[in-house]
């Protein structure tokens, strides 16, 4: 009797490490298309910690921006995403320092918000290094019945 020779590849052994390798390659390709904060803004860019809360007809975003003056903060709202960009002015070089650890710092954060948030009537306050942005929510337009003529 002759041994049976398999020519079809319907039965194969699954290699979990090959699956992990393919996933790593896929993730690497995916992240190559998105620039990192370091490449966009420099190595001193931080993503500040942020709280987002809904309070009735408004959304309140609170974030820590220590050492930043209000003139150096930029807020933008686009497509239900609040963009916070801030930077501390770079100090002029001075002689006499024995140690210099504080440096120029940037903050950048994109915060997704719920649907229906509008910039009209928005309010932002900076107090003791804490930025609080209050954004009103508009009522979503509910479906209206259309009359057939």
Buried (B, 14 or more C-beta within 10 A) or exposed (E): EEEEEEEEEEEEEEEEEEEEEEEEEEEEEEEEEEEEBEEEBEEBBBEBEBEBEEEEEBBBBBBBBEEBEEEBBEBEBEEBEBEBBBBBEEEEEEEEEEEEEEEEBBBBBEBEBEEBBEEEEBEBEBEEEEBBBBBBBEEEEEEEEEEEE
